[in-house]
Amino acid sequence: MTRRAPESMSIALPTGRAIDAAIRPDDPGESAEVTLIEPIRPRVFESCPICGDPATSKEHIPPDRIGGKVMTRTCLPCNNRLGSNVETDLLDWVEGALSRPSLRSAAVQGPRREKRVLVRNTPEGEFVLVIDGRAHPDLKAMLESGEVDLDAVLPNWGRCCLALLKHAYLAACLTHGVLEGDVADEVRRDLIAARDAENKQSVPTSQLALGLTILRTYEPTTDEPAIRAVLHDPAGPVEGVLLAGRIFVSWSSVIPKDVPEAHGRLNRTLRVRAPVRGTVTSVES
């Protein structure tokens, strides 16, 4: 099984205080009512539902690392290459991660780079940064200097939406068979264009993906990888799919939203107080 990033942890400090750090929203936003209808069952296609080539590769819906299971088959490029181009940003968004972080400090010459930094929050609104994996040995001296410059890449929202479009589309195909019609053709065109992009940075923008209704809960409601669901909107019920018990996705765009910057970066100067040695008492993934 693919290693999952820790979602929460508790750290006991010598003062007797405990830091409870978890993936929490900066802004809780408004609540919404979603009714779960029925789990979506696996279904095997002989031809890839995305491009029509022979379906030879086992496909997780949604990605394994956020709770998906093998639910169908696609062709190898639509599984691996499309996944590589768009799903990393989905994983970073779900796991609260900053990618390609670079850290600088007067204590060490030149930058030190990590793979990812996980952002966790306390109930009091404090943030905790966790190195995902083994930290560079120079990081200790950098933190002890009292000031560290952090530069990192935020999840790309356009690619994140394309990943959700892929898995919502496949979930719909599991329920109804390979979809037909103008919208389904547009979905496939956008997914194939993302698959065939030379690299992640050249993945074209999908207006259909950016127009999806996407809701997120930070407390998983079920272990089922995909469930038919209905959002109760004042304008009427909105059908969609709940992925990994935490992400509702629908083709219908009913919730006005500000689209995050597509290629955002985070640049911050961290001022660090004297180090305190704590003990990690629990970790949940």
Helices and strands as residue ranges (DSSP letters): E 8-12, E 18-22, E 34-39, E 57-61, G 64-66, E 69-74, H 76-76, I 77-81, H 82-95, E 97-105, E 108-113, E 116-121, E 127-131, H 139-144, E 147-153, H 157-176, H 182-195, G 200-202, H 207-210, E 213-216, E 226-233, E 236-243, E 247-250, E 265-271, E 279-284
